[in-house]
Amino acid sequence: MAAAPSIQSLQAGAAPFVLADNNGNVVAVNTAFEQVYGWAERELIGQPVTLILPESFRMSHQLGFSRYQSTEKSEVLGHPLRLATVCRDGSQIISEHFIVAEKSEAGWLFGATLTPLPAEEAIGEDRG
Amino acid sequence: MDQESALIQQLRRTLGCMEAAMGAIHDALAISDDKARVLWCNEPFLKLVARPRLQCLGRTITELLPRTESGDPLLPAIDGGEFSEGSGSRIAELRHNPLRVLELQWDPIPDEQPPAVVFCLRDISTLISYQELWARSESIQQRSREIEHLNAKLRRSQQHLAVKVRECPVTGLPNRRGLMEHLEHSLERSRKGHHPFAVLFCDLNRFKEVNDSHGHDAGDELLVEISRRLREATRPGDMVSRLGGDEFVVVSHNLHHQGQAEEIAERLQQAVGEAWRVGHEVVRPSFSIGIAFADRLVGADPLSAQELIRRADQAMYAAKCANLLGARVYDDTLARDNEEASSTLQALRQAIALRSLAVHLQPIVQLGSGAVLGHEALVRLPGADGLLLAPDRFIGHAERCRLIGPLGQQVLEKALQSLRFLPAETLEPCIAVNVSPLELGEPGFAERVLEACARSGVDPARLQLEITESAIIAQPTSTAALLSELRQAGIRIHLDDFGTGYSSLSLLSELPVDGIKIDRSFTSALGVDRSRTAVIQAITQLCGNLGLRVIAEGIETEAQRQQLLAMGCDDGQGYLFGRPQPLDDGRRDPR
């Protein structure tokens, strides 16, 4: 299995990108993200990353996020996930989430690309 | 890291542990919103609904759960609001093999906004399966009882029907009714022309042993196999039937002479004698066969089918008694023997009932001095013509017809009573009584003998029982134990007719006996037959060494007495000293 790409490499790419800290708060988004989903970076920084997730995914995300920090085991890291991303206007765009995690001195950092997908793809379809 | 962040981290780790723990339990858990849409679920829930987590989130629990055994949704397809209104539960069977039973419970989380509901789904198949198993087991047993009842009813109907349809329900062969009709037809045909035929009565030897050892199903299987072999061994036109039990009858036609019937019998014997396996045992079946030949029918007294079967049966019985491997043909001799046997049996039954068996006494003497040591009691049967019959004429019949027990008991009682009337010159007033091997094998023999001694007031030490070697060899362990018991009570045991049977000299030292009686055939050979004389010499010497008493029977001449004395045989009996005699007046044969 190939090694997961680094947060840096994801961030350097063209796909919409979100960076979150170990509390699950947004640290940064790139321009592509702003353009696709309508959010301004300043609106999201310091906000829980669940803001861009559908309501029904938020609890599971929080618990999974917590579990990872406790056990360092995750079902979602390192492989593409079909999920909906919530836009600034409340609409949802089906997108491919690719999430990686890195540990730094300040704690865990989570980086994810959220590439929009054709609308007919089912939400939650796991290709990985 | 500020305090708030540290607290968040701590809470996250705690939550993470709890989430991991929720994944490790067996119950399936899910948290839904007020519309029953799944917000979180653990691993057992994912396994239950057979979907990845991301496909479950946001979907209603109702649509995710598998269907019930009857195809209905596991939970009612409601809008979900009802789940958040209060707790509830239900038990449902899943459409699954093996059967799975789920217990569902839902509890709203109070004060949570928006309202959340916790669903817990527990697999209780194990518990229910046991009850199911018990119920199923009960049901199966009940069905088994019903089937057995129906089978028994069916068997009775089959048997009832078989009589009507003239067929044996086990073997499919014609039964007695079928045979009789066939014989009537054959006899009719014989009367019209010369069509001789033979009836072969075949009795399967030791069939009872198969039944007793391996059960009646095995017995039935053997009967079916025998039927098959008989059918194969007979010729076209011959008839094989089963009378019942272990009795088969073959009717063979187109015979020109009796020898042909015997050849057929031999062929049947060979056919049934093939090895047959039951369990781990190999059985070689055999027949006792009796043949009745129907050939001189024209002009002769009409012979009935019943009579033909009776004759074949009698011939079979004679073959069985003689342990014949071949067949016995019914002839005039057998007819006379049977008539004689019949009248003897009648006399025997009467004598036993009237206690009229005669007991004659023959003295046993000290060969040197001629002093009387005791007597042997010898039974005689009063015949229809008033003459007394010797034991060899009726003991065999008594044994075959199970009359030997009452006969032996009567002789024993009379012999014991006779001690009161024995001549005064008797030194050791002892009485010797013969015992049949069949009597020894009867339960309670020792008790009956000792009771008879007690009733007649005779010391058991004055009683000698004469038994044959065959009685010991047939059941060595049990007979030895029985004889030891009798000897402990004081009764002496003598081996009778020594020399005529197995006559194992090496066995003598091991048998619980006090002495032997040399058979008259050896005594009569003294000085005539060198080898037999040598045998007596050897026996006498061995018994002397073993401390066993030797009594020679059948001494008729002074020369024999002298020779026996010279060999070291001290005691004997025979016409030289006195014939068996009834007690005379005043010492009357006791009744």
Interface residues (C-beta under 8 A of the other chain):
Chain A: N22 N23 G24 P54 E55 S56 F57 R58 M59 S60 Q62 L63 G64 F65 S66 R67 Y68 Q69 S70 T71 K73 E75 L81 R82 L83 G107 I123 G124 E125 D126
Chain B: M1 S5 I8 Q9 L11 R12 R13 T14 L15 G16 C17 E19 A20 I31 D33 R37 V38 L39 W40 C41 P52 R53 L54 Q55 C56 L57 G58
